[in-house]
């Protein structure tokens, strides 16, 4: 492996986290003695910690559409190597790891169904309400570690307006753990098949003067079930808060992450059948990698202005270095094209990224009106270059890269309680985006500079009907809008300074969520949404056959995105005393993503997402803390090309997990893919995929993992 190494720079970037650790460690000790008369009481911590959860559930209840809230504390009861595992039971989400590690394909409501799945655009990601998606809408370099969160809120599609998002897939907001909602000391270790060895430690404390702090360190290592797929992830992050008045508090956040990944590349169908655990030959020849160093600082301050109004402001700054050898390929083709036969085409991306963000929220409760005003602003730039790839090392610059982007989203919503059971939700969002891509060919000095501004006004109208305190019906009509990313402008199939149009459309949605008790101590809950969207000028990309590993992007006139998203679950008492319980969880997502009378593709299905995905488990629990039960995945078939000539088969996976929870300790054991089924996890998209196209990534074989957590 040839990882980019700069120990002095890493040490400099890590210093803020080490300083935070030195400051916060005494706080952790003081919290451990919180029962002393002078120390803060545990009840105070619980009240502040519970406020966040209640705020998230309140926001969900005021949204007339699909929103899911995940309590990350439950994630320690199973193997959690990546974001796909965290989102396993979130309805409407199709997320799979490319090769079992940190690289994840993420799609919500049919976003990102093309060859640029590595860009992960179409879903806005936020951390504590501040965007970590880049200003141009890209999630290429930055995903969240699930176990470094406290809650996650998935607002699907236009339901993400309260987070400022207008993207087709919506938004996911990750709330960081703080000393107010975490134990004073937490240790966790997870190990198992394919060389997995993860460890993390977290310490936190609350002081008398309104100060609190938390610091966490992690180290994750993974050999991988495929050749050339080793990963190493190290990180330190923390936050410190100050409750400076009864109605005001501020919090500072700091993060440093170092991620090194070997990439195994995609396989042909023949290679997949012969040995799904092998790496693509070109991935080993080109030593494909994705190495990212990241540091981020942020602040968020909240004031309770009056008894019925509050103001929240936040700022963030994030910098990254990316070293990404990704292409090494001999190309042999007939006909015109940029490369002669048998030419080696290679690509190594080496760039620096900087993103700054600002957010604001003002909420006012006025009689029967719950008013919310907000904005997000992002400014980002990317500099560096594309190089020829010599076994993971730079071998001469080919293109100098200079890209900038700005993005402003502002919105206003009124949640008007018309009657005891009716709430009308109406409002609008204003979006303005600037994109500028400047690529200079080093050999010829020719500059390509697609640049454009985009803007839109997106209205929203919805209604909530509360059948009772536990059951709600909802409906909404909304507009979605998404400007192209800089990567998409760079990959425009026309190859000149013309720019892509933004994609825009309208979506209708109806559904219900709630819970219902039955018997003396049993209940079941549900979250069901049906939606139908017509999209104009959807931006789609295909793998470039003349430069494998890169893509070509264009607007498509009309597409349809429709589906059913549902999650069902419950707690069923098996005895009168409530000592023995069954906890079923079932998520069913049905997808209908297609072209709409397209001149080229007719009504073909869009590729990459399956027509259905059913995931669930059935756990037995008893009051002693023991639990055990099966897990299952039923995933439908999907296409790998717009022509619908290459179909990837459906698959079924079975698993088993169990564990024990006590006041201080948690242990779990999990077995996945018990039948050792060979299946395709993710794929690359072509216009017309040839039978021997290298586009398949294999899923994990039979695997066994165990974990343990200790908390004070």
N, C-alpha and C positions, 0 to 999 in steps of 0.2 A: 504494500500500500504506500502511496506517496501523498500523505496529507500535508496540506499547507501548514507550516509551523512558524509561529511567532510568539515565543513564550513571554517576551517582555511586554508585548501589546496585550496579551491575555491577562498578565498579572496586573497591568494598569487598569484594565477594564474590570477586573475582579475586586479591586481595592474598595470601591464603594460598598460592595456586599460584605466584605470582611469587616469594614468599619461598622456597618450596621449590626453585624453579629456581635461585635465587642460591646456595642451600646445596649443591645437587646438582651444579652445573656443575663445580666443582673435582673432584668424585668421578669424573665422566666423564673428565676429563683424566688423572687418576691411573690409571684403568683402561686408558686408551690406552697407558700405559707399564708395563703389568702384567708385562712381561718383565724389568724391573729386579729386582735381588736383593732390594730392600726391599719391592717391591710384591706384591700377592696373585697367586697363580698362576692360569692359565686353567683348570687342572684342577679347582681348588676351585669355580669358578663352574659348570663342567659337572656336577660331582657334585651340587651343590645344585639346579641347574636340572633335572637328570634325575630327582631325587627326586619332584618334583611329578607328572611324567608317569607314573612307576611307581606312585605312590599312586593316581592316577586309574584306571589299568589294573587295579590290584589290586582297587579297589572295584567296577569293572565285573565282574571275574572272580568276585567273591563275591556277585553279584546274580543270582537265578534268574529273570531276565526281561530285557526289552528295554532296553538301555542303549547309547548311542553316544557315543564320545569324538571330538571334532574338534580337530585340531592347527591352530590359527589361522595358523601360519607359512605354510601352503599357500594361504591366502586371498589373498595378495599376487600370485598368479599369474592372477587374473581380476578382473573388475569386481565390487566389493563395496559397493554403496551402502546396503544395508539388511540387516536380520536375515533376510529371506526368502532372500537369496542365500547367506548363511552356512549356512542349514539346508537348502539345495537337495537334498543327498544324504543327509539324515537320514531313515531309514525311519519311517513312521507319522506324519510331520509334514506338515500342509497349511498352507503359508505363502506368501502372495503380497502384493506391494506394491499398494496401492490405485491409485496413479498413478505408479509408478516411483520414488518417493522414500522417505522415512523411515516413512511410515504403512504399517503391515503388519497384515494379518489373519493371526492365528496360531491354529491348532487342532491338538491332538494327541489322537488316539484319539476324535475327534468332540466335543471340548470346544468351547464357545462358538459353536454352530451356530445363531445367531439374529441379531436386529437389533442387539444390543448388541456387535457385533464391535469397535466402537471402544473398548469397555472392556477388551478383551483379557483377560478373566478366564478361569479354568479351567486356567491354567498358572502355576506359581510360578516367578518369576525370582529368581536369587540372584547376587550378585557376591562372589567369594571366600568363599562359604559363608554370607554374610549377606544376608537378603532385601532386594530392592529392590522387589518387589511390595508394594503398600501393605498395611496391617494388615487391611483389609477384603477383600483378594484381588484388587485392581484393578491393571491395568498400563496404565491410560489415558494417563498422561503420560510414561512412562519406558520406553524400549527401549535396548538396548545397541548401541553402535557396534562392528561385528564386528572391525575392524582395531585396536581398542583392547583386545583380549583376547589371551591366550596359548593357552588351551584352553577348550573348551566341552564340558560333559557333559549329554546329553539323557537323562534317566531318564523313560521313558514310563509314564504311569498310576501304579499302586500301587508300581512299582519306585522311585519317588521317596521312599519312606519314610526312607531314609538321609539325605535332605535335609530331613526334617520335613514334607514335603508329603503331603496326602491328596486333592488335587484330581484331577478326572477326567483331566486331561491330563498330570499329573505335574509335573516341574520341569526347569528348565535352569539349570545353575550355570556362570558365566563366571569363569574365573581371569584375573586381571590379569597383564600382563607385569611382571617385576621385573628388577633388574640381574643377578640370578643366572641368568636364562634368556633374556637378550636381549643383542644386540650393544651395544657402548659408544655407537655413534652410528648412527642410522638415519634416512634421508630417503626420502620416498615422494611421488609425484605421479601423479594419474590424471585424464585428460581425454578428452572425446569428444562424442558427439552430444547434442543438446538442452541445450547449455550446461553440461555437467558439467565442473567444475574443482575437484578435491580435492587438498589438500596437507597433509602432516603431517611433523613432525620429533620424534625421540625421542633423548634422551641419558641415559646411565646410567653408574654407576661403583661399584666395590667398594673399600673401604678396609681397612687392616690390622687395625683394632680391632673388626672384626665388623660395621661399618656399611656399608650399601649404599643406593643411591637411584636413582630413575628419574623423569624428567619428560617429558611428551609434550604437544605442542600440535597442534591440527588446525584446518583451515578447509575446509568443504565447501560448494560452491555448485552450484545446479541450476536451470536455467530450466524444464525439464520438457517432455514431449512433448504435454501438454495445455495449453490456455490457463489462466491463473490457477492455476499450480501451481509457482511459484517457491519454492525453499527455500534457507535459509542456516543453516548449523550451525557454530558455533565452540566450541572447548572446550580446556581445559587440565586435565590430571590427572597425578597422580604418586603415588609411594609411597616410603617409606623404611623400612628394616628394620635390626634390631640382633640379631645372634646373641650373646646375653649369656652363654651357657654352651654346653657341648658338647651339652646336651639341651634348650636353650631358645632361643626366638627370638620377637621381636615385630615387628609391621609396622603402620605408620600409612598410611592412604590419604586422598587428597583429590581432589575433582572439582569443576569448575565447567563448566557447559554452557549455551549460549544457542542456542535453536532457534526459527526463524521459518519458518512454512510458510503459503503460500497454498493453499487447498483448492479444487479444481475442481468438486466436487459430482458427484452421480450423474446419469446420462442415461437418457432413455426409449429404448426400442428403435428408434424412428424417428430420434431424435437420434443414436444410436450408428451406425446405418447411414448416415446422411447425412454425419456427420463425427465419428469417434471421438475426435479431438483437441480438440474444442471443450469449453468449460466449460459447466456448467449455467447458464442465465440467472440463476437466483436466487443462485447462488454468486458471480457478479460483482456483482449488485445488493446483496447482503448482505456482500460482501467477506469471504467465509469465510476464516478463518485458524485456525491452531493455534500459538500462541506460548508457549513455556515457558522459563523461566530456572530452573536447578537448581544447588544446591550440596550437596555431601555430604562428610562426614568419617567415617572408620571406623578401628577398630583390631582386630587379631586377634593373640592371643598363644598360643604353643604350648609346653608343657613335656613333656619325656620324663621321667616320674616315676620309672620303673624301666626295665630292659631290655625289659620286655614290657607297659608301660602308658604312656599319654600322655593329656594333658588339653589341650583347646583351648577358648578363650573369645574372644568377639568382641562388639563394640558398634558401632552405626552411628547417624548422625543425618543426615537429609536434609530440605531445604526446597525448595519450588517456588513459583513464581508462574505462574498460567495465565491467558491472555487468549485467549478462544475464541469468536469470532463464528461461529455454525454454522447458523442458520436465518433465512431471510427468504422468506416464501411467502404468496401469496394463496390462500386456501382457499375453495372453492365447493362446497357439498354440500347435499343434501336430507336433512331429518330432524333429530332432536334432536342436540345437541352443544354444546360449550362456546363455539363461535364462530359469529357470524352470517355469512351469505353475504358473500363478497368482502372479508372482514376480512383484514388482513395480520397473520400470526403471525410473530414474530421472536424470536430468542434469542441472547444473548451471555453466556457464562459467564466470570466474573472472580473467581477464587478463589485463596487461599493454602493450601498443603498442607504438612503437617509429619508426618514419620514417623520413629520411633525403633525400633531393633531390637537384640535381644540374642540371641546364640546360644552354645551350649555342646556339646562333644563329649568323651566319655570312652571310650577304647578300651583293652581289656584282653585280652591273649592268654594263655589259661590252658589248658595242655596242648592238647587238641584243640578247644578252644572259642575262637572269636574274638568277643568280646563288644563291643557298641557301644551306648552310651547317649547320648542327645542331646535338645536342646530348641531351639526357636525361639520368641521372644516379640516381638510387634510392637504398637506403640501409635501410632495416627495420628489426625489431625484435619484437617478441611477447613473453612475459613471464607471468607465472601465473599458473593457473590450472583449471581442471574440477572437480566439486564437486557434491555430491548428493544434490538434491533440496528439502528443507523443507519449503514449502509455501513462496518461494522467498528468503530464507536464506540459507547460506552454511551449509551443514550437513555432513562434512567429505570429505576430498579430495580423489578423485579416480585416477586422472592422473595429473602428473606434466608436464607442457607444456613449451617447449623452441624451438621457431621457428625463423629462420633467412632467409633473402632473399636479393639478389642483382639483379639489372637489369640495363643493359646498352643498349641504342638504339642510333645509330649514322646513319645519312643519308646525302646524297648529291643529289641535284636536279638541273637540268638545264631547265629553261623555255625559249626555243630558238624561237625567232620570225623569222620564216623562210621566211615569206612573209607578206605583209600588213594584210592578213586575216588568216594566218596559224601560229599556235604556237605548237611546238613539246615539250613535257614534258617527260624527261627521267631521270632516276636516280636509286639509290639502297639504301637499308637500311641494316645495320648490327645489329643483335640482339644477346646479350649474357645474359644469366640468370642463377643464382645459387639459388637452393632451398635446404633447410635443415630443416627437421622436426624431433624433438626429443621428444617423449612422453614416460614418465616413469610411469608404473603402480605402484601406491603407495603400494598396498597390496603385490605384488610379487617382486617389484624392477626390473621387466623385462623392457628393453628399446627397443622401436621400433624407427628406425632411417632411414626412406627413405630419400635419399639425391642424388641430381644429378645436372649436369650442362647441359645447353641447348644453342645451337647457330644456327644461320641461316643467310643467305644472301637473301634479298628479292628485286628482281628487279621490276621496274615499267616503263611502256611505255604508253604514252597517247598523244592525239592530241586535239587541240581546233581549231574550224573553226568559225570565226566571219562573219556571214552573213551581218551584219551591226553593228553599234555601240551598238545596243540594243539586238541583238539576237545571241546566240552562240550555236553551236553543239559541242558535245564532245564524246570522246571514250577513254577507257584505258584498258590495260591488266596488272594485278598486282598479286603479290604473298602475301598471308597472312600467319602469323605464330603466334602461341600463346602457351607459355609454361604453364604448369599446375600451379595453385595456391597451396599454402601450405595446404589449407583446402582440396583441391582435392587429394593431396598426402596422407594426413592423412586419408581420407575416402576411399582409394583404396580398392576395394572389396576383394583383395587377402589377406589383413591384415598382410603383412610382410614388409620386407625392399625393395621390388621391387618398381620401380618408373614408373609412367605413361609416355607415349610418348607425345611429343608436338603435337598439331594439326597444320596442314599446308595444304595449297591448293592454287588454282589459281582462279581468278575471272576476268570475262569479263564484261564490262559495256559500254553502250551507252546512250546518252540522250541529253537534250537541256534545256537551261534556257534563260529567256529574258522577254522583255515587248514590247507591241505594242500599240501605240495610235490609237484611232479611234474617229471620230467626232471632235469637237472643244476642248473638255476638258475631255475626257474619255480615259481610258487605261485599259489594262488587262495584267497580268503577269503570268508566269508559271515556274515551275521547275520540270522536268520529267527525271527519270532515270530508265533504265532496266538493270538488272544485273543477272549473272549466275555464281555460284561458285561451284566447286567440292572440298570437304574437305576430307582429309585423317586423320584418327585417332582422330576424334572429341571426346572431353572429355565430357561424359554425366554421370549424376548421377540420382539415383532413391532413394526414401525414403526407409530406411531399415525397413522391416516388423518386425524384431526381436528387434529393438531399435527405435521405432517411434519417429520422430523428428530429427533423424540423417540420414545420406545418405551413399550410396555405389556408388563408382565412377569407371569407366572403359573407355578404348578407344573403339571407334566404327570404323570399317574399313573404310567405305565410306558413306558420306552423300552429299546431294545436297541442296544448299541454293540459291533460285532464287526469283525474284519478280519484281514488278513495283512500283515505288515510285513517287508520283506526288502531286504537290500543284498548285492550280489554284486560281486566285483572280483578283480583279480589283477595279477600281473606276469609276462608271457610273454616269454621270451627268443627272439629271432628268429635268433640265430647262436650258434655254440659259444663265442665269446669273451665273450658277454654285453654287447656294445657297442650292440646295437639291441634295443629293448624295445617291447612293446605293453602299455598299462595300461588295461584296460576297467573302467568303473564303472557299475553299474546298480542303481537303486533302484526297487522295485515295491511300491506300497501299494494294497491292495484294501480298500474300505470298505463296510460294511453297517450304516448308522445309520438306525433307523426307530422309529416309534411301535409300541407293543405292544398291539394290540386296544383302541385308544383309542376312547372313546365318540364323539368328534368326527372324528378323523383316521384311525381304523382302524389299518392297518399301513403307512401312508404313509411314504415316506422323509423323513428330516430334511433340511432344505435346506442350502445353502452349500458343502458339501464334495462333491467329485466321487466317482463310484463307483470310479474308479481313477486313479492318477497314476504314470506311468512316466517316470523321468528318468535320463539317463545320458550318458556320453561314451566315446570310444575314442581315447586319446592314443598317438602314437608318440613315444618318447624315445630319444636316444642319449647316450652317455657324455660327449660334448662339452658337454651342457647344453641342446641344442635339443629342443623338443617342439612338436607340432602335432596337431590332431585335431578331429573333429566333436562337437557336443553336440546333444542332442535332448530334447524334452518331448512326451509323449503324455498328455493330460488328458481324462478322461471328462466326460460331461454331469452337470449338477446342477440341482436345483430352487431357485427363488427364493421359494417359499412353502410353508407347511405343507399347503396344499390340494393340492399337486402339480399345479397347473394351468399353471404358468409354468416352462418348462424352458430352461436356458441350454446352448447347444451345446458339444460337445467340441471340442478343438483340438489341433493338432500344430505344434510349433515346431522349427526347425533352426538351429544355430549353428556357429561355427567359432572356435577359439582356438589360439594358439601363442605361443611365446616362447623366451627363452634365459636360462639361469641360470649364473652364474659365481661365483667365490669372493666377490666384492664386489658385483656388479651382477646385477639381475634386470630383464628387460623383458618385457612381454606385449602382445599385440594380440588383441582379441576382437570378433567380429561376432555379434550376436544377431538372431533372427527374420529369417533370410535371405530368406524368402519374403514378408516384409512382410504377414503374416497379421493380420487384424483379429480380436481375441478379447477376451473379458471376463475381467479379472483377478480382481476381487472384486465382490460384490453386496450389496444390502440385502435384508432378509427381510421379507415381508409375510405376513399370514394367508392372504389370497387376493390375489395380485398381478394387477392389471388389466393389459391389454396395453400401456397407455400409462403405466404406473407408472415414475417416475424412480428406478431402482434399480441401474443398470449402470455399472461403472467399467471403462474400456478399458485393455488391456494395451499394452506398449511396442511401437512399430513397428520396422522395420529400424533398427539402431543399430550404431555402431562406436566402440570405446573402446581406449585404449592407456594403459599405465602403466609406471613405472620405479621401482625401489627400489635404494638404495645402502646398504651396511652396512660398518662397519669390522670 
